[in-house]
Amino acid sequence: MRGVGVRLSREIAIIGAGMTRFHHKLHADKTSRELFVKAALEARGSVDNGFELPEVEALFVGNFSSDAFEGQIHMAALAADWLGICPRAATRVEDACASSGVAMNVASMAIASGAYDIVMVGGVEKMRGLRTEEVTDTLAMAADAVYEVGAGFTFPGLFAALASAHFAKHGSNWEQLAAISIKNHHNGALNPKAHFQSEIMETARKLGERNDMTFEDELEFLRSPLNPVIAHPLRLFDCCPVSDGAAVLILAAGDVARKFTDTPVYIRGIGQASDTLALHDRVDLTTMNAAKIAAAQAYEIAWVKAKDIDVADVHDCFTIAELLATEDLGFFPKGEGGLAAENGRTALDGDVTVNPDGGLKAKGHPIGATGAAMAYEIFKQLRGEAGRHQVDDVEYGLTHNMGGSGATVSVQVYGR
């Protein structure tokens, strides 16, 4: 990005947003195309002054691997066909788990360039058609096939390595990761779109009854054999679930947006950066350099600082990823992200609310849909429409979408 004070050449507004519930069974009889259309129709219906799909001038679809998950590629053209907007330009964007976050940036630049006035952008993934071990193998394609997967690493192991490095260097601990999980399940319980909609203690009671066990609190349950180690130090409740789902947004140039709504949400800044795909080439395993750079770009364009952000949706595919993100985005000094979570500073009423919708941890993580779902959440928060998990007095929001183990990161800053 260019020098200090640079802004986007046109205002970019979100005028509508839609999202399916993220789940592992609810959409068993649906395909990706059907999920995307469902979210798109909700987005159309959310536009205050009415909107028709043929008004869309271009479509950008984030999708990680419909080829492996469903045997279907060419997803963007397929979505355009099913939406009835052919011959509009349709483009699939693939950047691993950051696919639709990057699609948000591409769509924003398409409007800022003057090429289009109104675009649709979203993401979708249908993952549960495969067995869990097949899903794990498919996701591993976003890591380094030669130097990581070939050596036996999958993503739980890679993020476990990041957690171990952070514990060793900064003195953080697993209990702080547990605090993140507890917080995100609490938020997910308030979100009707979330995969998991129950507090951890509710789950503890149900599992405890089946296994003739009782627990005094969440930590006792999370330390128990009912929360097994997946890759030390990460346990089951440190990992996001496998989900199906879609999310879609309608973007318009600022001068066009007022035709459709009196309460647009503006994309004030965007950023994106990359890092080495393989962890062994990183200078420091306790920071995501791409996140720091992408955030700095977005803050600069938006003319804000980290302290100005009221609510953020960050990429917590594992609890350690949220801890790292809150530090790399500048919310807390390096080494203090875990303590901040433990002390409630990222809760719904905290200093900066992180993942009010439950995050990937509780909301779910249909890979290609995640970045767009984050934007959906911030759109709702800034319009005061988030329901039981609404954050008070939101002026600026942020989304942070990460691909792989941090090789791709996109960041967006939003304002009213």
VMD Tcl script that draws the C-alpha trace (Angstrom):
set ca {
  {0.00 0.00 0.00}
  {1.13 3.57 -0.57}
  {2.07 6.26 1.91}
  {0.40 7.66 5.01}
  {-3.02 9.20 4.49}
  {-3.96 7.19 1.40}
  {-7.63 6.33 1.19}
  {-9.61 4.15 -1.18}
  {-10.38 6.13 -4.34}
  {-14.15 5.54 -3.93}
  {-16.27 4.88 -0.89}
  {-17.31 1.24 -0.64}
  {-20.42 0.28 1.30}
  {-22.07 -2.97 2.31}
  {-25.78 -2.62 1.63}
  {-26.91 -6.18 2.36}
  {-25.69 -9.41 3.92}
  {-26.92 -12.97 4.27}
  {-25.64 -16.15 5.83}
  {-26.79 -19.72 6.33}
  {-26.39 -21.31 9.70}
  {-23.05 -23.10 9.87}
  {-23.52 -26.77 10.75}
  {-22.35 -30.34 10.15}
  {-25.72 -32.08 9.69}
  {-28.28 -29.38 8.90}
  {-27.20 -29.09 5.26}
  {-26.57 -32.78 4.58}
  {-28.91 -32.77 1.57}
  {-27.62 -29.48 0.12}
  {-24.85 -28.70 -2.37}
  {-22.55 -25.68 -2.32}
  {-24.55 -24.00 -5.05}
  {-27.75 -24.32 -3.01}
  {-26.08 -22.98 0.13}
  {-24.66 -20.00 -1.76}
  {-28.03 -19.17 -3.30}
  {-29.70 -19.40 0.13}
  {-27.25 -16.88 1.60}
  {-27.52 -14.64 -1.48}
  {-31.31 -14.53 -1.26}
  {-31.06 -13.54 2.40}
  {-28.59 -10.81 1.45}
  {-30.98 -9.52 -1.21}
  {-33.84 -9.48 1.28}
  {-31.78 -7.55 3.83}
  {-31.37 -4.49 1.57}
  {-33.55 -1.82 3.16}
  {-35.05 -0.23 0.05}
  {-35.25 -3.32 -2.08}
  {-32.78 -5.00 -4.42}
  {-32.97 -7.37 -7.37}
  {-30.22 -9.82 -8.25}
  {-29.83 -8.63 -11.88}
  {-28.53 -5.33 -10.45}
  {-25.33 -7.20 -9.50}
  {-22.60 -6.30 -12.00}
  {-19.96 -8.85 -10.94}
  {-19.67 -11.83 -8.60}
  {-16.69 -12.93 -6.50}
  {-16.88 -16.32 -4.76}
  {-14.44 -17.50 -2.11}
  {-14.10 -21.26 -2.20}
  {-11.26 -23.45 -0.97}
  {-11.76 -26.90 -2.44}
  {-15.16 -27.78 -3.85}
  {-13.21 -29.99 -6.25}
  {-11.98 -32.24 -3.42}
  {-15.07 -31.91 -1.23}
  {-17.74 -32.31 -3.95}
  {-16.00 -33.13 -7.22}
  {-17.12 -29.74 -8.53}
  {-14.92 -26.91 -9.79}
  {-15.89 -23.75 -11.73}
  {-17.88 -22.69 -8.67}
  {-18.23 -18.97 -9.51}
  {-19.85 -19.51 -12.92}
  {-22.10 -22.15 -11.37}
  {-23.20 -19.71 -8.65}
  {-23.89 -17.00 -11.23}
  {-26.00 -19.45 -13.21}
  {-28.05 -20.51 -10.20}
  {-28.51 -16.90 -9.13}
  {-29.78 -16.05 -12.61}
  {-27.23 -13.28 -13.18}
  {-25.43 -14.63 -16.26}
  {-23.66 -13.18 -18.24}
  {-22.22 -11.10 -15.37}
  {-18.52 -11.69 -14.71}
  {-18.00 -14.35 -12.03}
  {-14.66 -15.12 -10.39}
  {-13.65 -17.80 -7.89}
  {-11.03 -16.75 -5.33}
  {-8.94 -19.43 -3.58}
  {-6.51 -18.57 -0.80}
  {-7.06 -21.50 1.57}
  {-9.03 -20.49 4.68}
  {-8.68 -16.81 3.67}
  {-10.51 -17.33 0.38}
  {-13.55 -15.13 0.96}
  {-11.60 -12.58 3.03}
  {-9.36 -12.12 0.01}
  {-12.49 -12.08 -2.19}
  {-13.73 -9.16 -0.06}
  {-10.55 -7.26 -0.90}
  {-10.80 -8.10 -4.60}
  {-14.45 -7.00 -4.69}
  {-13.58 -3.78 -2.85}
  {-10.82 -2.98 -5.33}
  {-13.20 -3.71 -8.23}
  {-15.52 -0.98 -6.96}
  {-12.71 1.39 -5.96}
  {-11.26 1.12 -9.47}
  {-14.53 2.29 -11.02}
  {-14.97 -0.96 -12.96}
  {-18.25 -1.73 -11.17}
  {-20.77 0.08 -8.98}
  {-22.47 -2.96 -7.41}
  {-20.91 -6.37 -6.79}
  {-21.79 -9.50 -4.86}
  {-19.09 -11.23 -2.84}
  {-19.31 -14.30 -0.68}
  {-17.97 -17.69 0.16}
  {-19.13 -21.27 0.49}
  {-17.85 -24.69 1.50}
  {-19.57 -28.05 1.70}
  {-17.19 -30.19 3.77}
  {-19.22 -32.91 5.43}
  {-19.59 -35.05 2.34}
  {-16.21 -36.52 3.30}
  {-15.20 -38.52 6.36}
  {-13.27 -36.64 9.05}
  {-9.93 -38.15 8.04}
  {-10.60 -37.18 4.40}
  {-11.45 -33.62 5.48}
  {-8.16 -33.51 7.40}
  {-6.25 -34.63 4.32}
  {-8.02 -32.06 2.13}
  {-7.29 -29.22 4.55}
  {-3.65 -30.31 4.70}
  {-3.31 -29.30 1.05}
  {-3.16 -25.71 2.33}
  {0.10 -26.54 4.13}
  {3.46 -27.28 2.48}
  {3.01 -30.68 0.82}
  {6.74 -31.41 0.73}
  {8.14 -30.02 3.98}
  {5.12 -30.27 6.32}
  {2.50 -32.75 5.15}
  {5.22 -35.06 3.87}
  {6.70 -35.07 7.37}
  {3.36 -35.97 8.97}
  {2.07 -32.52 9.92}
  {-1.59 -31.56 9.66}
  {-3.01 -28.27 10.93}
  {-3.66 -29.34 14.53}
  {0.04 -30.22 14.78}
  {1.16 -26.98 13.13}
  {-0.89 -24.80 15.46}
  {0.19 -26.92 18.41}
  {3.76 -26.00 17.47}
  {2.79 -22.32 17.47}
  {1.18 -22.69 20.89}
  {4.22 -24.46 22.33}
  {6.49 -21.71 20.98}
  {4.33 -18.98 22.50}
  {4.19 -20.77 25.87}
  {7.98 -21.12 25.89}
  {8.80 -17.57 24.78}
  {6.09 -15.51 26.47}
  {4.95 -17.61 29.43}
  {1.38 -18.05 28.20}
  {-0.44 -21.26 29.11}
  {-3.20 -23.65 28.17}
  {-5.60 -22.19 30.74}
  {-5.56 -18.95 28.76}
  {-6.50 -20.89 25.64}
  {-9.32 -22.48 27.62}
  {-10.58 -18.99 28.51}
  {-10.83 -18.23 24.78}
  {-12.82 -21.40 24.18}
  {-15.17 -20.68 27.10}
  {-15.75 -17.12 25.88}
  {-16.42 -18.14 22.28}
  {-18.85 -20.89 23.25}
  {-20.68 -18.36 25.43}
  {-20.98 -16.03 22.43}
  {-21.98 -18.86 20.10}
  {-24.80 -19.77 22.48}
  {-26.25 -16.31 21.73}
  {-25.93 -16.63 17.95}
  {-28.67 -18.42 15.96}
  {-26.28 -18.82 13.00}
  {-23.61 -20.64 15.04}
  {-22.70 -24.32 14.69}
  {-22.44 -24.74 18.49}
  {-25.16 -22.97 20.45}
  {-24.46 -24.07 23.99}
  {-22.20 -22.97 26.83}
  {-19.34 -25.31 27.67}
  {-20.90 -26.13 31.07}
  {-24.07 -27.28 29.33}
  {-22.00 -29.60 27.18}
  {-20.07 -30.72 30.27}
  {-23.29 -31.67 32.05}
  {-24.60 -33.67 29.09}
  {-21.35 -35.54 28.51}
  {-20.86 -35.99 32.23}
  {-24.26 -37.67 32.60}
  {-23.42 -40.11 29.83}
  {-20.09 -40.97 31.44}
  {-21.15 -40.86 35.12}
  {-18.98 -37.78 35.76}
  {-19.65 -34.37 37.29}
  {-17.70 -31.14 36.94}
  {-17.49 -28.10 39.22}
  {-16.66 -25.68 36.42}
  {-15.58 -25.40 32.79}
  {-11.88 -25.84 33.49}
  {-12.41 -29.10 35.35}
  {-14.33 -30.42 32.33}
  {-11.77 -29.07 29.84}
  {-8.96 -30.81 31.76}
  {-10.85 -34.12 31.79}
  {-10.53 -37.12 29.44}
  {-13.79 -35.96 27.81}
  {-11.70 -33.18 26.24}
  {-8.87 -35.28 24.81}
  {-5.54 -33.99 23.58}
  {-5.52 -33.65 19.78}
  {-1.96 -32.32 19.38}
  {-0.27 -31.26 22.61}
  {-1.01 -28.75 24.07}
  {-4.23 -28.39 22.04}
  {-7.29 -30.34 23.13}
  {-10.56 -31.02 21.33}
  {-12.22 -27.80 22.55}
  {-9.26 -25.79 21.27}
  {-10.20 -26.78 17.70}
  {-12.96 -25.48 15.45}
  {-15.52 -27.94 14.05}
  {-15.98 -29.11 10.47}
  {-19.00 -27.23 9.09}
  {-20.99 -26.56 5.94}
  {-22.31 -23.11 5.07}
  {-22.25 -19.94 3.01}
  {-22.20 -16.17 3.51}
  {-22.83 -13.40 0.97}
  {-22.57 -9.60 0.94}
  {-23.71 -6.96 -1.53}
  {-21.25 -4.10 -1.99}
  {-21.94 -0.78 -3.67}
  {-20.03 2.41 -4.39}
  {-20.75 5.05 -1.76}
  {-22.65 7.34 -4.13}
  {-24.85 4.41 -5.22}
  {-25.41 2.87 -1.80}
  {-27.81 5.57 -0.58}
  {-30.30 4.48 -3.22}
  {-30.62 1.18 -1.42}
  {-30.20 1.98 2.29}
  {-29.98 4.83 4.78}
  {-27.68 2.78 7.01}
  {-24.80 1.48 4.89}
  {-21.70 0.02 6.52}
  {-18.51 1.32 4.93}
  {-15.35 -0.62 4.22}
  {-12.84 1.98 5.39}
  {-9.60 0.07 4.89}
  {-8.28 -3.17 3.45}
  {-4.97 -4.99 3.76}
  {-3.39 -8.24 2.69}
  {0.02 -9.85 3.10}
  {1.72 -13.22 2.78}
  {4.40 -15.20 4.59}
  {6.29 -18.44 4.06}
  {3.99 -21.42 3.66}
  {6.18 -23.67 5.80}
  {6.54 -22.78 9.48}
  {10.19 -23.81 9.62}
  {11.09 -20.78 7.49}
  {9.47 -18.27 9.86}
  {11.72 -15.94 11.85}
  {9.40 -16.06 14.89}
  {6.76 -18.73 15.52}
  {5.00 -16.53 18.09}
  {3.81 -13.92 15.61}
  {2.02 -13.86 12.25}
  {3.99 -11.29 10.29}
  {1.42 -11.24 7.48}
  {-1.26 -10.27 10.02}
  {0.83 -7.37 11.32}
  {1.47 -6.06 7.81}
  {-2.12 -6.50 6.57}
  {-3.46 -4.77 9.69}
  {-1.03 -1.88 9.31}
  {-2.18 -1.40 5.71}
  {-5.87 -1.46 6.65}
  {-5.38 0.92 9.59}
  {-3.44 3.36 7.42}
  {-6.05 3.44 4.67}
  {-8.88 3.79 7.22}
  {-7.00 6.45 9.23}
  {-7.52 4.52 12.47}
  {-5.38 2.73 15.01}
  {-5.82 -0.57 16.79}
  {-7.17 1.23 19.86}
  {-10.06 2.59 17.77}
  {-11.47 -0.86 17.00}
  {-14.54 -1.72 19.09}
  {-15.30 -5.21 17.77}
  {-13.30 -7.71 15.75}
  {-13.94 -11.05 14.14}
  {-10.59 -12.86 14.00}
  {-9.54 -16.22 12.60}
  {-9.59 -18.62 15.57}
  {-9.41 -21.97 13.79}
  {-7.60 -22.97 16.99}
  {-7.66 -21.03 20.25}
  {-3.97 -20.16 19.90}
  {-4.81 -18.43 16.60}
  {-7.11 -15.96 18.39}
  {-4.44 -15.27 21.01}
  {-1.87 -14.54 18.29}
  {-4.30 -12.40 16.28}
  {-5.16 -10.13 19.21}
  {-1.45 -9.42 19.64}
  {-0.54 -9.09 15.96}
  {-3.48 -6.76 15.28}
  {-2.17 -4.48 18.02}
  {-4.98 -4.93 20.53}
  {-2.53 -6.12 23.19}
  {1.28 -6.17 23.51}
  {3.07 -9.31 22.40}
  {2.84 -11.93 25.12}
  {-0.28 -10.45 26.77}
  {-3.06 -11.76 24.50}
  {-3.73 -14.83 26.63}
  {-3.81 -12.85 29.85}
  {-6.21 -10.36 28.25}
  {-8.59 -13.18 27.32}
  {-8.31 -14.68 30.81}
  {-9.16 -11.29 32.35}
  {-12.25 -10.78 30.17}
  {-10.83 -7.97 28.07}
  {-12.06 -9.60 24.83}
  {-15.56 -10.47 26.11}
  {-18.78 -8.89 24.86}
  {-18.32 -6.09 27.41}
  {-14.51 -6.04 27.22}
  {-11.98 -3.46 26.03}
  {-12.26 -4.81 22.49}
  {-14.85 -7.48 21.79}
  {-13.32 -10.39 19.87}
  {-15.51 -12.91 18.04}
  {-18.91 -11.86 19.42}
  {-20.54 -14.42 17.10}
  {-18.57 -17.31 18.63}
  {-15.74 -17.18 16.11}
  {-14.67 -20.17 14.09}
  {-14.41 -22.06 17.37}
  {-18.18 -22.04 18.04}
  {-19.76 -20.47 14.94}
  {-18.01 -22.96 12.67}
  {-15.53 -22.85 9.81}
  {-16.78 -23.83 6.34}
  {-13.44 -22.84 4.85}
  {-14.45 -20.72 1.87}
  {-17.31 -19.01 3.72}
  {-15.40 -17.84 6.78}
  {-14.11 -14.43 5.67}
  {-17.51 -13.42 4.29}
  {-19.21 -14.63 7.48}
  {-16.91 -12.35 9.48}
  {-17.98 -9.40 7.31}
  {-21.62 -10.42 7.81}
  {-21.12 -10.25 11.57}
  {-19.48 -6.82 11.52}
  {-22.23 -5.53 9.19}
  {-24.81 -6.63 11.75}
  {-22.83 -5.20 14.67}
  {-22.41 -1.77 13.07}
  {-26.12 -1.62 12.23}
  {-27.12 -2.70 15.76}
  {-28.78 -5.85 14.41}
  {-26.72 -8.59 16.08}
  {-29.41 -9.55 18.58}
  {-28.38 -11.19 21.83}
  {-24.67 -10.85 21.09}
  {-24.84 -7.17 20.09}
  {-21.92 -5.07 21.35}
  {-22.70 -1.59 22.71}
  {-21.58 1.61 20.98}
  {-19.76 0.11 17.99}
  {-18.10 2.69 15.75}
  {-15.34 0.66 14.08}
  {-15.14 -3.05 13.36}
  {-12.42 -5.29 11.95}
  {-12.17 -8.68 10.27}
  {-9.02 -10.83 10.15}
  {-9.09 -13.88 7.88}
  {-6.10 -16.21 7.70}
  {-5.09 -18.85 5.17}
  {-3.16 -21.93 6.24}
  {-0.93 -21.27 9.24}
  {-0.66 -17.57 8.41}
  {0.79 -17.66 4.90}
  {-2.10 -15.45 3.72}
  {-3.88 -12.85 5.85}
  {-6.54 -10.33 4.82}
  {-7.80 -7.57 7.10}
  {-10.70 -5.15 6.65}
  {-11.72 -2.15 8.77}
  {-15.37 -1.08 8.75}
  {-17.20 2.02 9.95}
  {-20.71 3.40 10.03}
}
mol new
graphics top color blue
foreach p $ca { graphics top sphere $p radius 0.5 }
foreach p [lrange $ca 0 end-1] q [lrange $ca 1 end] { graphics top cylinder $p $q radius 0.2 }
display resetview
